[in-house]
Amino acid sequence: MLLKFLHSIFIIIFLCNNYIEAKELITWKEFKDSLTANQYPEPTVEKYETVLRLAKDFDITSKLELAMFLAQVYWESVGLQHTKEIACVKTQCPNNYRTGREKDGLYYYGRGYIQLTWLENYANCSSDLYGDMRLVDNPNLVSDTEEGAWGSAFWYWDKYVHDIPEIKDGQFGHTTMAINGPLECKGPYKMKAFKRFVIYSKIYEIFKLSKPLPKQNGCYPMNYNENVDEDTPFFAICKPTGFYQRQAGMYHWCNDNCNAEDPNCPNDMCKCPNDLHLYHMMMKEKKSAKTSTTTMKP
Ligand SMILES: *[C@@H]1O[C@H](CO)[C@@H](O)[C@H](O)[C@H]1NC(C)=O
């Protein structure tokens, strides 16, 4: 009798546990692994709890959108390790982000997990989150508290990214465009935009998502053709193979080195889509054609 009673208690506890787990958007393990699998340090439980709570407050109800949000946040904060713009920690960057309307001694350089900048953004964020100007009067609340660091990041996402329709189709490039597009989607820093996508692809895997597949679309041009030049790179996700699959860091090693302009991508270490190899062969031919014509000139 007692055994039977205990047995039903265990079943009830088991069911409750599963229910509680299933109710959260992501588990603690998924959150932790999403950082460590990207070579970042293990997070605190406070970070996990703050993410879950604020995701609810800001109506992020899909794991896919949360994966995109976290990928951007991890890139911006180097895996939740920096909540102040690194170049400004010592100096406060007294000459940057100035409009002339700042009070003496207050500086609005990048803070929080998505690097909130400029007086006006601090003001809008503060009034939306708290209905007052506390983040303007004390900008360090954004960098020195989990609440402020995550709150400003979710606020930014909610205002500038959340409603982009292509998110539902897995088009991650659009989120990069909304966060740092002018710097990374055009010009020479496209590799940085791709690295955001590499982090996203890993989180996608950790979260066991299956559809829609991660797509780079929305930032830099995506297709290469006969007319490509050095300003139109082509990137693809590579994966470590065989023995190297189990080696920490190899996922990022493969993506960095196989997508480099001068790729170092041994077949027995990394597996990449064939398109990437074709692209690099084509670029190599273009380069040698160029140098041979220049050297042939009298
Ligand atoms: C801040 O909010 C005001 C009022 O809603 C708006 O006009 C302004 O464009 C916002 N500033 C930024 C940088 O988004």
The ligand as a Tripos MOL2 file, in Angstrom:
@<TRIPOS>MOLECULE
LIG
   14    14     1     0     0
SMALL
NO_CHARGES

@<TRIPOS>ATOM
      1 C1         12.8060   58.5940  -29.0520 C.3       1 LIG1
      2 O1         11.4330   58.7700  -28.8510 O.3       1 LIG1
      3 C2         10.8840   59.8950  -29.5150 C.3       1 LIG1
      4 C3          9.4550   60.0410  -29.0660 C.3       1 LIG1
      5 O2          8.7500   58.8430  -29.1880 O.3       1 LIG1
      6 C4         11.0420   59.7270  -31.0030 C.3       1 LIG1
      7 O3         10.5240   60.8330  -31.7110 O.3       1 LIG1
      8 C5         12.5170   59.5430  -31.3410 C.3       1 LIG1
      9 O4         12.6760   59.2640  -32.7030 O.3       1 LIG1
     10 C6         13.1110   58.4130  -30.5170 C.3       1 LIG1
     11 N1         14.5330   58.4050  -30.7290 N.am      1 LIG1
     12 C7         15.2130   57.3450  -31.1950 C.2       1 LIG1
     13 C8         16.6740   57.4980  -31.3260 C.3       1 LIG1
     14 O5         14.6580   56.3090  -31.5000 O.2       1 LIG1
@<TRIPOS>BOND
     1     1     2 1
     2     1    10 1
     3     2     3 1
     4     3     4 1
     5     3     6 1
     6     4     5 1
     7     6     7 1
     8     6     8 1
     9     8     9 1
    10     8    10 1
    11    10    11 1
    12    11    12 1
    13    12    13 1
    14    12    14 2
@<TRIPOS>SUBSTRUCTURE
     1 LIG1         1 GROUP 0 **** ****
